[in-house]
Structure formats: C-alpha cells, structure tokens
C-alpha cells in the first residue's frame, strides 16, 4: 500500500491544546524532534512537525527492519537463529565500547540488542548491488549506498524521512514489500517489544552520531483488535549539547504521546 502524506497533513485533533500535547514531551526532554503517526483504518496522518516529517536523515539501526528482510531474502541469513561470527575487532570510536555484544551472536539477538557490527558483517556478504535492488523496489529512502563503508545506514548520504519510515512499516504490516511471507513472519516476531491481551507493539530504535549530530529514532506500530497505529519518532541534537537522557527520551516521548492519544493505555 502506498500512502500519501499531503503537505497539509490531516490532523486527528483540532485544538491548540491537542497540538501542544504532541510537542510538550519534546520540551520536557529538552530536545528537538518530531513524531509522525498514521491511523490505518481512518487513513489519517498526524504530525507534531510536518516539515520535519518530510526531512530525510540517516536511519541508523531502524534500518535493521528492512535489513533483516534483505538478509533473509538473499539467503545470507537462513533464519532468526543465523549465527554471525564475531570478527575479533570493531571500530569502538564509531560504535562505542559495548563488550556485552562483542561475541558470536544470532541475528535475533543482534536485532534486539542493536549489535550493529553483526549487521555490518552480513552487509559485507549482501553487497551494495543487492541492497540497491531491494531498496529501490521497496521505495526506501534515497537508496544512496555509495559511501565506501558497508555501514551506510549510520554514515554517509543514505537517508529516509519519518513519513517514509511509516510507509515502509505499512508495507511490513501488509506484507506488500518485495519479500517472502516467511521473511515477514520472522521479522515480525523479532520486532515484538510488548504483547498482551490489549495490543502488540513492534518497533526498533536507532541512534547515529554522524555529521556532528546525534540522531535518534524509535519507529514501529501498535496492533490492537480494531486498528493499527504506526509511529516514527526522531530526535536530533548537536553532539556538543549534553543531554544524558537523549537515548531514553526516544521511547519516553513516544509513549507519552501514544498514551495521550489513547493508542497505548
């Protein structure tokens, strides 16, 4: 399904106080950013900042959503338990020092722990040509994987907007992207963060430090009995600006807003 995010995005709420409820959580976290939502049944968008919703940036680890599909479809990963061998070293300047993830790891574990090095190793096997094919076929971002680095989702000119993130998520939910039913089934199970009698929350975080900026994401969707709601939250700050809550604010902001609009309890 290809959705259209019009320049005058349809708001689900029609008051200044309602719009304030979308922006206040960002102010509370002392961070700039936006949240973009899509109500699947109503086919309506809502955004705290429509211009930011259209601005493309590096996807960081949110790229693991489609990256997982590509790894499965190309056979580089056989299933979610595909074991990625630790290469023995990584660039701690780029990825930070996280000894808890520097060992042989399954793709499912790498997804949930955001072990970027494991997806970089798989990316070397997939190759840029196959990435370009799937990204263009999926209408994912600008499909610019030209940087001389297998980790093009954290560094370089590759970019996707929050609105496009949601279009991709809709394609995952509907299984209309160019991947097999089996690949979607594996991915959807890997994406589950919360599941109970009231809803299922599937999502992925992301954080890149490229270009002197911290760019943080949380994207996903909430399945309820009567509807599905998609979200893409992105935070951006100058790396010189100290904000120890930057990482946690990705989810804090999103949850406050989703609760405020009655998507989450």
C-alpha positions as a printed NumPy array, in Angstrom:
array([[  0.   ,   0.   ,   0.   ],
       [  1.393,   3.399,  -0.961],
       [  0.104,   6.148,   1.307],
       [  0.181,   9.837,   0.542],
       [  1.375,  12.253,   3.188],
       [ -0.035,  15.558,   1.978],
       [  1.699,  18.857,   2.687],
       [ -1.273,  19.806,   4.829],
       [ -1.284,  16.61 ,   6.867],
       [ -4.69 ,  15.712,   8.234],
       [ -4.73 ,  16.213,  11.981],
       [ -6.711,  13.869,  14.167],
       [ -7.072,  16.605,  16.741],
       [ -8.373,  20.108,  16.19 ],
       [ -7.273,  22.328,  19.047],
       [ -4.155,  24.116,  20.22 ],
       [ -4.18 ,  22.095,  23.429],
       [ -4.17 ,  18.878,  21.421],
       [ -1.252,  20.084,  19.298],
       [  0.548,  21.087,  22.487],
       [  0.153,  17.518,  23.734],
       [  2.276,  16.431,  20.751],
       [  5.072,  18.936,  21.371],
       [  5.243,  19.158,  25.178],
       [  7.016,  15.785,  25.655],
       [  9.856,  17.06 ,  23.435],
       [ 10.104,  20.231,  25.524],
       [ 10.086,  18.165,  28.71 ],
       [ 13.075,  16.224,  27.375],
       [ 14.789,  19.455,  26.261],
       [ 15.236,  18.049,  22.774],
       [ 14.23 ,  18.939,  19.222],
       [ 12.404,  16.411,  17.129],
       [  9.057,  15.225,  15.866],
       [  6.599,  12.378,  15.926],
       [  4.611,  11.234,  12.923],
       [  1.591,   8.951,  13.305],
       [ -0.692,   7.106,  10.912],
       [ -4.148,   5.755,  11.765],
       [ -4.526,   2.728,   9.489],
       [ -8.322,   2.437,   9.465],
       [ -9.   ,   6.148,   9.128],
       [ -6.08 ,   6.589,   6.685],
       [ -5.161,   9.766,   8.557],
       [ -1.798,  11.259,   9.449],
       [ -0.853,  13.393,  12.397],
       [  2.453,  15.136,  12.95 ],
       [  3.929,  17.38 ,  15.618],
       [  6.066,  18.995,  12.893],
       [  5.015,  18.361,   9.313],
       [  8.218,  19.797,   7.86 ],
       [ 10.404,  17.558,   9.974],
       [  8.246,  14.594,   8.991],
       [  9.447,  15.054,   5.416],
       [ 13.117,  15.683,   6.209],
       [ 15.336,  12.675,   5.384],
       [ 18.264,  11.647,   7.611],
       [ 20.292,   8.513,   8.222],
       [ 18.025,   5.737,   9.53 ],
       [ 20.643,   4.315,  11.941],
       [ 19.551,   0.984,  13.447],
       [ 15.933,   1.368,  12.364],
       [ 17.388,   0.11 ,   9.082],
       [ 17.633,  -3.306,  10.744],
       [ 13.929,  -3.712,   9.914],
       [ 14.39 ,  -3.879,   6.155],
       [ 17.978,  -5.108,   6.541],
       [ 16.622,  -8.238,   8.228],
       [ 14.269,  -8.844,   5.308],
       [ 17.108,  -8.388,   2.819],
       [ 19.438, -10.71 ,   4.751],
       [ 16.741, -13.397,   4.795],
       [ 15.69 , -12.938,   1.186],
       [ 19.267, -13.166,  -0.114],
       [ 19.982, -16.237,   1.986],
       [ 22.799, -14.531,   3.874],
       [ 20.759, -15.306,   6.996],
       [ 18.901, -18.624,   6.978],
       [ 16.554, -17.672,   9.802],
       [ 16.425, -15.624,  13.001],
       [ 18.905, -18.011,  14.651],
       [ 21.553, -17.401,  11.987],
       [ 24.843, -17.105,  13.894],
       [ 27.078, -14.179,  12.989],
       [ 30.701, -14.831,  13.876],
       [ 32.493, -12.142,  15.862],
       [ 35.318, -10.826,  13.606],
       [ 37.582, -10.183,  16.584],
       [ 37.603,  -6.399,  16.441],
       [ 35.421,  -3.402,  15.641],
       [ 35.711,   0.369,  15.458],
       [ 34.881,   1.446,  19.014],
       [ 35.204,   5.098,  18.001],
       [ 32.266,   4.645,  15.607],
       [ 30.201,   2.141,  17.565],
       [ 31.143,   2.724,  21.195],
       [ 32.502,   0.244,  23.711],
       [ 29.869,  -2.41 ,  24.396],
       [ 31.65 ,  -5.61 ,  25.489],
       [ 28.31 ,  -7.323,  26.139],
       [ 27.674,  -7.623,  22.379],
       [ 31.163,  -8.373,  21.089],
       [ 30.895, -12.13 ,  20.635],
       [ 29.229, -14.604,  18.268],
       [ 25.576, -13.612,  18.141],
       [ 22.356, -14.659,  16.406],
       [ 20.562, -12.257,  14.102],
       [ 17.603, -12.167,  16.511],
       [ 19.887, -11.2  ,  19.394],
       [ 21.668,  -8.627,  17.232],
       [ 18.328,  -7.049,  16.339],
       [ 17.121,  -6.804,  19.924],
       [ 20.457,  -5.69 ,  21.393],
       [ 21.191,  -3.431,  18.405],
       [ 24.538,  -5.106,  17.817],
       [ 25.459,  -3.089,  14.769],
       [ 28.657,  -4.967,  13.997],
       [ 26.676,  -8.167,  13.246],
       [ 24.564,  -6.461,  10.594],
       [ 27.707,  -4.867,   9.146],
       [ 29.206,  -8.343,   8.753],
       [ 26.066,  -9.547,   6.968],
       [ 26.066,  -6.396,   4.819],
       [ 29.502,  -7.313,   3.503],
       [ 28.02 , -10.56 ,   2.207],
       [ 24.867,  -8.969,   0.808],
       [ 26.748,  -6.349,  -1.211],
       [ 25.721,  -2.898,  -2.392],
       [ 24.205,  -4.098,  -5.688],
       [ 21.622,  -6.281,  -3.968],
       [ 20.904,  -3.541,  -1.44 ],
       [ 20.18 ,  -1.06 ,  -4.223],
       [ 17.796,  -3.529,  -5.855],
       [ 15.702,  -4.118,  -2.74 ],
       [ 15.778,  -0.501,  -1.535],
       [ 14.577,   0.862,  -4.876],
       [ 11.93 ,  -1.858,  -5.192],
       [ 10.705,  -1.   ,  -1.67 ],
       [ 10.857,   2.794,  -2.222],
       [ 13.053,   3.064,   0.856],
       [ 14.599,   6.498,   1.286],
       [ 17.024,   7.759,  -1.338],
       [ 18.686,   4.325,  -1.75 ],
       [ 22.097,   6.057,  -1.73 ],
       [ 24.513,   3.367,  -0.565],
       [ 27.508,   4.897,  -2.352],
       [ 29.667,   5.552,   0.718],
       [ 32.781,   3.362,   0.833],
       [ 31.647,   1.688,   4.029],
       [ 29.351,  -1.337,   4.495],
       [ 27.624,   0.544,   7.332],
       [ 25.887,   3.013,   5.035],
       [ 22.85 ,   3.316,   7.326],
       [ 24.905,   5.018,  10.064],
       [ 27.321,   7.029,   7.924],
       [ 27.159,   8.821,   4.598],
       [ 24.355,  10.199,   2.426],
       [ 21.765,   7.432,   2.803],
       [ 18.561,   8.952,   4.2  ],
       [ 14.875,   8.386,   4.933],
       [ 12.165,  10.665,   6.331],
       [  9.817,   9.827,   9.226],
       [  6.867,   9.743,   6.807],
       [  8.72 ,   7.293,   4.562],
       [  9.597,   5.19 ,   7.612],
       [  5.877,   4.773,   8.208],
       [  5.256,   3.875,   4.566],
       [  7.842,   1.108,   4.941],
       [  6.238,  -0.079,   8.176],
       [  2.855,  -0.218,   6.463],
       [  4.499,  -2.36 ,   3.784],
       [  5.807,  -4.658,   6.514],
       [  2.408,  -4.907,   8.197],
       [  0.584,  -5.542,   4.91 ],
       [  3.456,  -7.69 ,   3.585],
       [  3.393,  -5.765,   0.323],
       [  7.135,  -5.074,   0.142],
       [  9.056,  -7.372,  -2.265],
       [  9.861, -10.113,   0.244],
       [  8.522, -13.563,   1.031],
       [  5.835, -14.443,   3.562],
       [  8.455, -16.392,   5.531],
       [ 10.756, -13.373,   5.769],
       [  7.914, -11.17 ,   7.043],
       [  6.906, -13.776,   9.631],
       [ 10.447, -13.964,  11.016],
       [ 10.875, -10.184,  11.075],
       [  7.542,  -9.503,  12.769],
       [  8.374, -11.915,  15.568],
       [ 11.777, -10.259,  16.032],
       [ 10.181,  -6.82 ,  16.23 ],
       [  7.873,  -7.563,  19.173],
       [  8.651,  -5.346,  22.176],
       [  5.387,  -5.796,  24.064],
       [  2.5  ,  -8.188,  23.657],
       [ -0.565,  -8.632,  25.85 ],
       [ -4.323,  -9.105,  25.561],
       [ -4.806,  -5.451,  24.556],
       [ -2.136,  -4.836,  21.946],
       [  1.093,  -5.888,  20.259],
       [  3.882,  -3.33 ,  19.911],
       [  6.506,  -3.95 ,  17.231],
       [  9.348,  -1.459,  16.967],
       [ 13.045,  -0.66 ,  16.546],
       [ 15.29 ,   2.067,  17.922],
       [ 18.164,   3.777,  16.149],
       [ 20.968,   6.187,  17.03 ],
       [ 23.743,   7.558,  14.849],
       [ 26.398,  10.133,  15.696],
       [ 27.392,  11.048,  12.145],
       [ 27.924,  14.633,  10.983],
       [ 28.444,  16.111,  14.425],
       [ 24.85 ,  15.365,  15.404],
       [ 23.05 ,  12.769,  17.472],
       [ 20.09 ,  11.422,  15.503],
       [ 17.833,   9.117,  17.486],
       [ 14.812,   7.131,  16.299],
       [ 12.04 ,   4.918,  17.573],
       [  9.736,   3.578,  14.858],
       [  7.1  ,   0.889,  14.833],
       [  3.417,   0.093,  15.047],
       [  0.782,  -0.893,  17.576],
       [ -1.717,  -3.592,  16.61 ],
       [ -4.987,  -3.533,  18.52 ],
       [ -8.1  ,  -5.615,  17.988],
       [ -9.834,  -2.896,  15.997],
       [ -6.998,  -0.902,  14.371],
       [ -3.275,  -0.44 ,  13.728],
       [ -1.328,   2.716,  14.521],
       [  2.093,   3.496,  13.067],
       [  4.648,   5.872,  14.556],
       [  8.043,   7.361,  13.756],
       [  9.769,   9.486,  16.38 ],
       [ 13.067,  11.202,  15.61 ],
       [ 15.245,  13.333,  17.874],
       [ 18.175,  15.45 ,  16.688],
       [ 20.734,  17.404,  18.689],
       [ 24.232,  18.812,  18.283],
       [ 26.751,  16.413,  19.821],
       [ 28.257,  19.327,  21.753],
       [ 24.954,  19.734,  23.592],
       [ 24.929,  17.491,  26.64 ],
       [ 21.685,  15.624,  27.262],
       [ 22.171,  12.379,  29.232],
       [ 18.522,  11.429,  28.618],
       [ 18.768,  11.548,  24.828],
       [ 18.635,   7.767,  24.442],
       [ 15.77 ,   7.172,  26.848],
       [ 13.787,  10.159,  25.557],
       [ 13.154,   8.374,  22.252],
       [ 10.768,   5.999,  23.993],
       [  9.669,   8.318,  26.799],
       [  8.388,  10.934,  24.36 ],
       [  6.713,   8.374,  22.126],
       [  4.971,   6.562,  24.967],
       [  3.652,   9.804,  26.462],
       [  2.136,  10.78 ,  23.13 ],
       [  0.753,   7.326,  22.32 ],
       [ -0.822,   7.217,  25.771],
       [ -2.183,  10.741,  25.393],
       [ -3.972,   9.886,  22.154],
       [ -5.335,   6.62 ,  23.616],
       [ -3.257,   4.296,  21.434],
       [ -1.48 ,   2.854,  24.471],
       [ -3.135,   2.511,  27.891]])
